[in-house]
Amino acid sequence: MMRTRATVLVAAAALLLSACGTTETPSADPSASGAAPSGPVTVTDSRGETVSLKAPATKVVGLEWGEVEMLVGLGVMPVGVADPKGYATWVSAAKLDASVKDVGTRGEPSVDSIVALQPDLVVMEAERGSALVTQLEKYVPVLVTKGSDASDNLGRLRSDLNMIATATGKTAEAQKLLADLDAAIADGKKKIADAGAAGQQFAIADGWKEGSTVSIRMFGQGAFVSQLGIQLGLRNAWAGKTDEAWGLGQTDVEGMTVLKSQDLHFFYNASDGDDVFANGLAGNAIWKSLPFVQQHKLHRMPDGIWTFGGPLSAMQYIDQFVKVYAA
């Protein structure tokens, strides 16, 4: 599951490094005051397309897990989700009801399965492609989010969440989620600073093994979870090439030797149980020579914290950073 996105992303161009601010007060939305809207709704999505609904959508299908997490966090349980079993493995911040229907894989959702649910709205990411959008729009309105933007991933998160909230009549709930996220960042930054850990370094990765070859996907400066660490006053040690959308890059164990800092903590995700770092590299001499391995600064994140999630997953990551650096 993690390999598919890696294959697509690591071939992209180098990232223009940029850290975005997240502690600004969210812009006021007129629909956030008073009762939730019940009449027609119009929202402009990431394509610049106007999506018009007769009323806020209540029967929604989500085709990407970050957006599904946002929907559930806003109080909108989707009627259908792409690969809900995989979602349950990788996303713990916003659980799905048993009633949610499987509409196929994230890479190849079933148009027939989606249409059969008679949804008011389908929410999907731009990277899934215009062909799928064209097929779906014959039957149902489609809201296309950006999904990721390594030049401003936390600003992008706000935009995607507010877009979904407007379409579902949940703008007040969106404001609350973003306020909670801002508070978590401010609190975490203070705790890390008070512990004397401000400015310390981190690296985040995941990986997979094919035969005897271990491939490692690094999360660069603009990756969503990296931006969280940077906002907490920490420094991402990985300066290698990454793609412009997701902020991800690829290396191997030899490439990890640039991570020499004595204060560096290394975080990784292995929610599917395939722990490449603990198992695939256990006997590798280069891996064992790395300072963060020798100093036991290697942290497998708790299973089910989605690396490409919404505000709720973001707060789970913040908790983990604080746990390590403010201990």
N, C-alpha and C positions, 0 to 999 in steps of 0.2 A: 504494500500500500504506500509506504513512504518512498519506495524506489521510483515509482512513476513520476512523481513531481520532481524528484531530483534529476532524472534523465532529461526532462524538459528544461529545467531551470539553469543548470550549471553551464550550459553553452552560451548564455546571454552575455552581454557586454559588461564591462567593469562599472561598478557603482560609483556615482558621484557622492562621496560621503556627506551625510547631513543628519544632524540630530535635531529632532523637533521638540518644541516646548509643549507641555501638556497640562500645565497647572493654571492656564487661563480659565476664567469662568466661561462656560459654554454660552454661545449666543442664545438669546431668548427667542423662543418660538411662540408665536401668537397662539397656536393651537394647544400649547402646553398649559394654558390657564383655564380654569373652569372645567366643565364636563368634557369628556372625550367627544370628538366630532362624530356625527352620525350621518351626515349628508355626503355629497360627492367629495372625492379626494383627488387631487392632482399633485404629482411629484415628478421631478426631473431626475432621471437616473444617471449613472456614470457615463452613458453613451451620449448624454445630452438629449435623450428622448423623453417626451412627456408621456407619463403613464397615468391614465384617467380611470378612476373607479367610481361606481355609483355610490359606494359607501366604503368605509374602512374595511379592509380584507380581514376575514375571520377564518376562512378555510385556505390555508397557505401550504404550498409545497416548497421545501428547501432542498437545493441540490448541492450545497457545499456546507461543510460542518461549521465553519466560523459564523456563517449567516444563520444556520439552524440554532446555534448557541444564542445568538442575539435574539432571535424570535422567542425562544423559551424564556430567556432572561427578561424580555418585555412582557411576558405573560400570554404569549400566543403559542399554543401547542400546535405544531404543524400536523396536517392530516397525512402527509407523506414526506419521506426523507430518502435521499440517496444513501444506500448502505447503512441503515440504522444499527446493524450489528457492529460494524466498524466504528461508528460513532460512539457506541457504548464502551468500546475498548479504549478509545483515544480521548474522549471528552467526558469528564466527570462533573464539570461545573454546572451543567444544566441538563438534567436527565430527561429522557423521553418517556412518554406514557407507552404502555404496551399496545395501545390502540393505533399507534403511528404505523402507517403502511410503508413497505419497502418498494421504492420505485426504480430499482436498478442500482448500478454502480455510479460512483461519482464521475468516472470517466465516460461512461455510456449509460446515462439514465434512459428509461423506457418512456417514450412519449405516450404510448398507449396506456401505460400504468398511471401516468400523471393525469391524463385527460379523464380517465375512468373515475378519478376521485372528484371530478367537477370542482376544482379549486377556484377561489376568487382571484388568486395571484400565485405566480411562481417566482421565487427569489433564487437567483443564480449569480455566479461570478463571471466577469468579463472574459476570463481566460478559457472558459468552456466553449467559446466560439459562436460566431454569428449564425452558422447553419442550424444549430440547436435552437437558438432564439427564434429564427424564422419559422421553424417547424412548430414550436410551441405557440407562437403568437397567432397562429391560425385558429386557436381554440381558447386561449386564456391570456390575460395580461401578464407580461413578464417584466420584472424589475431586475435590472442588471447592476450589481455593485462592482466596485473596483477590486475588492478582495485583498489587495496588497499594493503598496507603493513605497519602495525603499527610500524615496526622497523625503517622505513625511508619513510614516506608517501610523503614528498615533493620531495625526490629523485626519488621515484616511479612515481610521477606525471611527472617529466621531462622525464623519460624513456618511459612511455606510450605515451606522446605527441610526442616525437621525432620518435618513432616507427610508429605512425599513419602518421606523416608528411612525413617520408621517403616513405611510401607506396603510398601516394597521391601526391608526388612531391611538398610538401609545407614546405620544411625545412627552408626557409627564413622566412616564416610566423611564424613558431614555435619559431625560435630564437627571433623574435620580441615579441611574447606573453610572453616568459620567461623573456626577458629583462624588459618588462613592469611590470611583477610580482615582480621581484627583486627590481625595483625602488619603487614600492608601499610599499613593506616591509620596505625598508630603510627609506622612507619618513614617514611612519606610526610610525616606531620605534622612530624616532627623535621627532615627535610631541608628542608622549606619554611621552618620557623622559623629553622634555621641559615643559610638564604640571605637572611634578613631580609624574607621575603615574607608572613609571617603577617598576616592582616587585609586583604590585598589583595583586590580584587573580581573577580568573574567573571560572565559571563552565558552561558547555553547555549540554543540554539534549533535548530529545523529549519524548513524552509519549502517552498513550492511556488508555481508560477506558473500562472495561468489567464488566457489572453489577455495583456493588459498589466498585470494585477493580481498583485502579489506578496503572499502571505499568510505571516505569520511566526508560528510556534508557539513560545512562550517556556516554558522550564522554570523554574517558581517554586521557592520555598523548600522545599516538601515533595516535589518530584519526586525520584525515586530517585537520579539522577546528581547533582542539586544537593546532596542530603544527603551524598554522598561528599565533595564539595568543602568543605562546611561542617565535616565531621568532620576535614578536613585543616587546619583553621584559617583557611580562606578565607571570603569573604562573597559571597553571591549578591546582585547589584545589582538584580535584577528584583523589584519589589514590586507588580506589577499583579495583577489578579484571576486566579485559577486555580481549577480544579475540585478537589473534595474527595478524589477517588480518586487521580488521577494527578499532580496538582500542575501542570497545564498550562494556559496561557492563550494568547490570540490577540491579535495586533496587526498593524500594518503598518509601513512604513518610517518614517512620521512618528512613530509611537509609540516608535520606537527612540531618539528624541532625548533621552529621560530618562537614557540611559546616557552620562553626561558625565564620569565619573571618569577621571582621567589614568592610573590604575594598572590599569584594567579590561582583562581579556583576554576575548575573545568566542570561544566554541567552538561548532562545529556539525557535524552529521552529514549526509553525502550519499552513503551507500554504494551507492545505486542509480545513481549517476552524474549525477543531476540536481542540479547545483550552482547553486542559485538565488542564493546570495550572491555567488559569483564571476562568474556570467554574467547572471542576471536583473536584478541591481542595479548592474552595472558602470558604466552611464552615469548613474546616479541621483545628482543633486546633493546631496540630503539624506544619502544613504548615504555619499557621499564626504566629507561634512563631519564625520562622527562621529569622535571622538578615537581610538577603537580601530582604525578603518580607516586614518586618517592615520598612525598610529604603527605600523602593520603588526602589530597585536596581534589579528589575525584568524586563527583556527586551525581548519582543516578536520581533524576527527578521522580517523585511519586507517580505511579501509573495514572494515566487519565488526565494529565494537564496538557491541553492541546496547544501546541506551539504556534498555531495560526488562528487562534480563537478571538473571542470578543472580550468585553470588559470583565466578565466573570473569570475567564481563564487568565486574563492579565493579572487579576488580583491574587490568583493562586501562585503565579510566578513571583510576584512581589513578595509574598509570604516566604517563598523559598530563598530568595535573595537575602531577605532580612534574617532568616533563620541561620544562614551561613555566615554573613558578614557582621551581624550584630550580636552574635552568640557570646 
